[in-house]
Amino acid sequence: MNNKDRDPKETDDGENVEPLKEGEDFYVENGLYVFTAKYLLERGYCCNNGCRHCPYKGPAK
């Protein structure tokens, strides 16, 4: 299947995903998307990008 023919809500393995909901999964601040702790926790892992609401942060160093 060509990428242009693919459903944008479907992952490479054919699993359907829900679109993100503004205010619940993210918000926009100064033109930047900020993920909520709820979304990051549901995602299931830390991306190590220093997300503001990361629920996986260890103690401050």
Number of C-alpha atoms within 10 A of each C-alpha: 5 5 8 7 7 12 10 11 11 12 11 8 6 10 8 12 10 7 9 11 10 13 11 12 17 18 14 11 8 6 7 9 12 17 20 19 18 14 17 19 14 9 10 10 11 14 11 9 7 9 16 11 15 20 16 15 12 7 5 4 3
